[in-house]
């Protein structure tokens, strides 16, 4: 049994045992609300999308999900919005909220399953197992993981081999509101995917996503700048990024080493993570070779 499999099995058994106490439905839930882009993606990957009656605003993949009622942003849910679709099960990513809304939903006697966010291959597997357990679709999870688990290991190994002994330094830019860069530090989805793809996170001074001074950004000296490709400020054009005073002196901006990807693919840690690792690894080292 591989290390990845052992990690997944150990963490998965603990979480599934906890989950059994969270879900009190005697019959399989037929009116399910999914909260979190990767949660929704997993529900569809398991072939259970027909049971969804609503999703949150971060759930835009697959395309069918966008036809579902939107109950709002995952971290700013209202009890009224969720209850309006009469769910018998809510499956939500860890961090969904606010706490006050979750308290109301749990008091309403609606089964609630929390899906952990762990930014690793084992974390992807645990997510799938947890969602499947909530839906009573464990057999489908086994079939899905039969493809996904080995592909994750292979993609990770390929990325590490491509990086070799000279991994690139990558700066993840979450936003540039007001010209000030908010970057991803340790223990974030951005940090996790950068490392899995064979890069080094240029930010090691803090955890989470935080705004930085121009001087601090310049000092990170990234080889590659990574950003999300979506609308609004998060989708800022690469030309704009490269012209920001904080980035102008960096090797990444000077050499045009800029990579952009859809936010859900990039940070979701869902079924498409192996493809994301391959795409980023190729982009990091193709850009680095310029």
Beta strands, then each sheet from edge to edge (+ up, - down):
strand 1: 32-35
strand 2: 52-55
strand 3: 69-70
strand 4: 89-93
strand 5: 111-115
strand 6: 169-175
strand 7: 182-184
strand 8: 200-201
strand 9: 209-211
strand 10: 224-228
strand 11: 258-261
sheet 1: 3+ 2+ 1+ 4+ 5+
sheet 2: 8+ 6+ 7- 9+
sheet 3: 8+ 6+ 10+ 11+
end
